[in-house]
Structures are given as structure tokens and as C-alpha cells.
């Protein structure tokens, strides 16, 4: 379990830098104040190698954060307890890498086309062994993914569609990936986008997730969309619960999301066009749910 004293120390220093298949009011900043104060993160500025940070995963063994950066083929490790020193390991050539998840000593890295890279370190920790599963859905249209998370109940990874064949404007679907056999399967997960649009006060919404993961405390799926500047919460079957508009001065381009085992929230921002620095935003869980 995460050392709470460490998180307190982390927050002090950070302030200085002001998923065979699986079944299973407009312009108003609306925040989940019961759980997190999304107006007041601790902010960690990242180095230039992570300007296009596109996915993160908390690493419980030493309370660090692993990350990937779009198109550079490196796995990064951000040491939160060592003055934020960053290490990196090359695992492949340039590709469109979008999300990252750490599970059972293995790193799973998602490409935008649905391919998943599996990474394992040698016992000495100096060599990476890789394998790639190819997503080969039939159809004429391109499928685009940016989010990957693991569903413990289904024992599969879930890939939420950013822009997939067959999706209509009022729904968002998903695919599952079974890490035991490398098989991809369409899931029963379908998020009602109309409900999101209604809550935030817009007539139509093309929802495009940029990252997603499961909150270990509430067991809900938390979904980010950088384009829509939204944080959406759904249950594990995709049943919509609530949506929150995000403050663009804090969430400049949110492309990664992860939780600590105790429920503290970590979100990464790409540098984007308007800002020259990528950041990690850290939000402490206010109380046990």
C-alpha cells in the first residue's frame, strides 16, 4: 500500500513547480469536489523528452510513474522520490503510441491503430523483452484508440474508441484485449454520449477519449478527453454516471491518467501548441469513499 507520508512529501516538493474475448450547465466548471479538488493540483514540470507525453501508469513498487511519449519508442520512468529524475529505455521505433498500463510486472503499450506492445525487463533490469499483438478488425474504416486500462472482473484490457468504424455520434464503443492469448474482441461496453452532452449543456457532442482507467476506490471508469476538455465517469459496463468540464488553464492537454492504489489521482498534460512544458498533475483523495 502506498506510503501516505511519501505522498505528503511529494506534494510539498511538487508545489514548488507551481483493457478468446471478454463479456461482460454549459461553460461551467463542474468538479467532483467530494473526492478531489481539481482546481488545486500539485504540478510537476517534465523535461523536454516528455513534451508529447501520451500515457502514464503508476508503479507501486517504488511509487514512481512510468510514461510514454508519442512517436519516440521510449519507456520513461519518473522518480517521484528522487527529485523527479527521469530514466528511459528504448523498446521500438517511432510509432503513434497512445497509452500505457502496468500489470503483473509487464508493461502494455497501446498504438493508435490498436496494436499492443508487451514489455518485460530482464532480472538485471537492463534489457527489455518485447512482443506485439496486431489488431486486425475487419472493415474499410480506420479504428483509432488512445485509451487502455485493465478490468479485473473481466480479466481483460479495455480499449475505448476515439474514432471507430460503426460508432455513431451518440455512442462510444470499446474492444477488449486478452493478454493470455492476444485475442481482441468487441465488447458490450457502450457509453451514451447524448447523456454527457445533456449534462454539460451542448446539443451535440463528438466524444473522443484520450485516456481512461479504473479508480481503485470507487471502481468506476474515469475517462479523459483532451479535445472535449472533459472528465467522464462511468461504471465498469459503460453506464454513464457524470461528467465534469475541465479548467483549460490547469488541464492544458490531458492525455494520460492513473491512480495510486490508495486512490490519489495523477493526470499528465502534453505540452501542446500553446504551452512549452508537459506536466504531471497530482490530486490527493480527500476522503475514503
C-alpha positions in Angstrom: 0.0 0.0 0.0 1.2 3.4 -0.8 3.1 5.2 1.9 1.0 8.2 2.8 3.9 10.1 4.3 5.6 9.8 0.9 2.6 11.4 -0.8 2.7 14.3 1.7 6.4 14.8 0.9 5.7 14.5 -2.8 3.0 17.2 -2.6 5.4 19.5 -0.8 8.1 19.3 -3.5 5.7 19.3 -6.4 4.1 22.6 -5.3 7.4 24.2 -5.9 6.8 23.7 -9.6 3.5 25.5 -9.1 -8.4 -3.2 -21.1 -10.5 -15.8 -26.7 -12.8 -12.3 -25.6 -14.5 -10.9 -22.6 -18.2 -10.4 -21.9 -19.2 -8.9 -19.6 -24.5 24.0 -17.3 -22.6 25.0 -20.4 -19.1 26.6 -19.9 -19.4 26.0 -16.1 -16.5 24.3 -14.4 -18.2 21.3 -12.6 -15.9 19.4 -10.3 -16.2 16.2 -8.2 -15.4 18.1 -5.1 -16.4 15.2 -2.8 -13.4 13.2 -3.9 -10.8 15.5 -5.5 -10.2 19.2 -5.7 -9.5 19.5 -9.4 -8.8 23.2 -9.1 -5.7 22.7 -6.9 -3.3 20.1 -8.1 0.3 19.7 -7.2 2.1 20.4 -10.5 5.3 18.7 -11.7 7.0 20.1 -14.8 8.6 17.4 -17.0 11.7 17.6 -19.1 11.8 18.1 -22.9 11.9 14.4 -23.7 8.3 14.2 -22.4 6.8 17.2 -24.2 4.4 14.8 -26.0 3.7 12.5 -23.0 0.7 10.4 -24.1 0.2 7.8 -21.4 1.2 7.1 -17.8 0.9 4.3 -15.3 1.7 4.5 -11.5 4.4 2.0 -10.5 3.6 0.8 -6.9 6.9 -1.0 -6.3 8.7 2.3 -5.7 5.9 4.9 -6.1 7.2 6.2 -9.4 5.4 6.9 -12.7 6.1 5.2 -16.0 5.3 7.1 -19.1 5.4 7.0 -22.9 5.8 9.9 -25.4 4.1 9.9 -28.7 6.2 8.6 -31.6 9.6 8.2 -29.9 9.6 4.5 -28.8 11.0 5.0 -25.3 9.7 3.9 -22.0 10.3 6.6 -19.3 10.4 6.3 -15.6 9.8 9.4 -13.5 11.2 9.0 -10.0 8.9 10.9 -7.7 11.1 10.3 -4.6 14.4 11.2 -6.2 14.0 14.8 -7.2 11.9 13.7 -10.2 14.9 12.2 -12.1 13.8 10.5 -15.3 15.2 7.3 -16.8 14.4 5.9 -20.3 14.7 2.6 -22.2 14.2 2.2 -26.0 11.7 -0.6 -27.0 10.8 0.2 -30.6 11.0 2.6 -33.5 8.8 5.7 -33.9 5.1 4.9 -33.9 1.9 6.5 -32.7 2.0 5.4 -29.1 -1.1 6.5 -27.1 -1.4 4.7 -23.7 0.4 2.7 -21.1 -0.6 0.2 -18.3 1.5 -1.7 -15.9 0.1 -5.1 -14.8 1.8 -8.1 -13.2 5.4 -7.0 -13.9 4.5 -6.3 -17.5 4.1 -3.0 -19.4 1.3 -2.9 -22.1 1.7 0.0 -24.6 -1.2 0.9 -27.0 -0.7 2.2 -30.5 -3.5 4.3 -32.0 -4.2 1.5 -34.5 -5.0 -0.9 -31.7 -1.7 -2.9 -31.7 -0.4 -3.6 -28.2 3.3 -3.9 -27.3 4.1 -6.1 -24.3 7.3 -5.2 -22.4 9.2 -7.1 -19.7 12.5 -6.3 -18.1 15.3 -8.9 -17.6 16.1 -9.9 -14.0 19.0 -7.5 -14.1 16.7 -4.7 -15.2 18.9 -3.6 -18.1 17.2 -5.4 -21.0 13.7 -5.2 -22.4 11.9 -8.1 -24.0 9.1 -7.1 -26.3 6.1 -8.8 -28.1 3.5 -7.2 -30.3 -0.2 -8.2 -30.7 -1.7 -7.0 -34.0 -5.2 -5.5 -34.0 -6.9 -6.7 -37.3 -10.5 -5.7 -37.2 -12.3 -6.0 -40.5 -13.9 -3.1 -42.3 -13.0 -0.3 -44.6 -12.7 2.4 -42.0 -9.8 3.1 -39.6 -10.2 2.5 -35.9 -8.5 4.9 -33.6 -7.7 4.3 -30.0 -6.0 6.4 -27.3 -7.0 4.7 -24.0 -6.1 1.3 -22.4 -6.9 0.0 -19.0 -7.3 -3.3 -17.2 -10.6 -4.7 -16.0 -10.0 -7.1 -13.1 -13.5 -8.6 -13.2 -13.3 -9.4 -16.9 -9.6 -10.3 -16.8 -9.1 -8.2 -20.0 -7.8 -4.9 -21.1 -10.3 -2.4 -22.5 -9.6 -0.2 -25.4 -12.0 2.7 -25.7 -12.7 4.0 -29.2 -11.7 7.5 -30.0 -13.0 7.2 -33.6 -14.1 3.7 -34.6 -15.9 2.1 -37.5 -19.6 1.7 -36.7 -19.7 4.2 -33.9 -22.4 6.8 -34.2 -22.4 10.3 -32.8 -24.5 9.3 -29.8 -22.4 6.3 -28.6 -18.9 5.3 -27.9 -17.9 1.6 -28.1 -14.8 -0.4 -27.0 -12.8 -3.5 -27.7 -11.2 -6.0 -25.2 -7.8 -7.5 -25.4 -7.0 -10.8 -23.6 -3.3 -10.7 -22.5 -3.3 -14.5 -22.1 -3.9 -15.3 -25.8 -3.6 -12.0 -27.6 -7.2 -12.0 -28.9 -9.2 -8.9 -29.5 -13.0 -8.9 -29.2 -15.7 -6.3 -29.5 -17.2 -5.7 -26.0 -20.7 -4.9 -24.7 -19.3 -1.6 -23.4 -21.2 1.3 -24.9 -21.2 4.8 -23.5 -24.2 7.0 -24.2 -22.7 10.3 -25.4 -26.1 12.0 -25.5 -26.2 11.9 -21.7 -22.9 13.6 -21.5 -23.9 16.3 -23.9 -27.1 16.9 -21.9 -25.3 17.4 -18.7 -22.7 19.8 -20.0 -25.4 21.8 -21.9 -24.5 21.2 -25.5 -26.8 20.0 -28.3 -24.3 17.5 -29.9 -21.1 16.1 -28.8 -18.4 14.0 -30.6 -16.7 12.5 -27.6 -13.1 11.5 -28.2 -11.4 9.8 -25.2 -7.7 10.5 -24.8 -7.1 8.3 -21.7 -9.1 6.1 -19.3 -8.5 4.0 -16.2 -10.4 2.5 -13.2 -10.5 4.3 -9.9 -9.4 1.7 -7.3 -11.5 3.2 -4.6 -14.9 3.7 -6.4 -14.2 1.0 -9.2 -15.7 3.4 -11.7 -14.1 4.1 -15.1 -12.6 7.6 -15.3 -12.3 8.8 -18.9 -10.4 11.9 -20.1 -10.9 13.8 -23.3 -8.4 16.4 -24.2 -10.3 17.6 -27.2 -13.6 18.0 -25.3 -11.9 19.2 -22.1 -14.0 16.7 -20.2 -13.6 14.1 -17.4 -16.4 11.5 -17.6 -17.2 8.8 -15.0 -19.0 5.6 -15.9 -19.4 2.2 -14.3 -17.4 -0.8 -15.5 -20.2 -1.7 -18.0 -20.1 1.8 -19.6 -23.2 3.1 -17.9 -22.8 6.8 -17.7 -22.7 8.5 -14.3 -21.4 12.0 -14.6 -19.3 14.4 -16.5 -17.1 17.3 -15.5 -15.9 20.2 -17.6 -12.2 20.9 -17.0 -10.4 24.1 -16.4 -8.2 24.6 -19.6 -5.6 26.6 -17.7 -4.9 23.6 -15.5 -5.8 20.8 -17.9 -3.9 22.2 -20.9 -3.9 18.9 -22.9 -4.8 16.0 -20.6 -3.6 12.8 -22.4 -2.8 10.4 -19.5 -4.5 9.2 -16.3 -3.6 6.9 -13.5 -4.3 6.3 -9.8 -2.2 5.2 -6.9 -3.5 2.1 -5.1 -4.9 4.3 -2.3 -6.8 6.5 -4.8 -4.7 9.6 -5.4 -5.2 10.8 -9.0 -2.4 11.5 -11.5 -3.1 13.2 -14.8 -0.5 14.1 -17.5 -0.6 17.1 -19.9 1.2 17.2 -23.2 2.9 20.5 -23.9 0.7 21.1 -26.9 0.8 24.2 -29.1 0.2 26.9 -26.5 2.5 25.6 -23.8 6.2 24.7 -23.9 6.1 22.4 -20.8 4.5 19.0 -20.2 3.2 18.4 -16.6 2.0 15.8 -14.1 -1.0 16.9 -12.1 -1.4 15.2 -8.7 -4.7 15.3 -6.8 -4.9 13.8 -3.3 -8.0 11.8 -2.5 -9.9 13.9 0.0 -11.6 11.0 1.9 -12.3 7.3 1.7 -15.5 6.6 -0.3 
